[in-house]
Structures are given as structure tokens and as C-alpha cells.
């Protein structure tokens, strides 16, 4: 199963999501800025904090979309 790690505010996450939907690929999406566990898994997979991240079966497939990405912060690090 594909896993998409991204954030609501990142347009590249939205573009990658749209591409996966267009290609009718099944995937599970995680908002790393709202889910600290997903953030930790993304960092473990990718070694960084750039979204989107696409993984399959625990294996990193790509970081970013069309050579672009957004920095992400875990929920605890965002100002309230």
C-alpha cells in the first residue's frame, strides 16, 4: 500500500495526491503537521522534514513532487 506523507498547506502534497487519484492508485494519506506519529515515521523514512513523501511497504519511493517540496513541522512545534 502506498503511503503519502504531507501537509494541508503544501501545494505539492495536493498535486501528488491528485496524480495518485488520477492514476487510480490506492494510498493512505497522513497529515504530518497534525499527526506527530506520522511526522516521526516520515522523518525515519526520508531522513528529513520535506513533504510530500511517498512510500510503499515501508520503502521510500520519493521526496517532493516534480523536484519541489515544502518544509513541515510537527503539531507540537507549530505556534498556537
Order of alpha helices (4+ residues) and beta strands (2+ residues): beta-alpha-beta-alpha-beta-beta-beta-beta
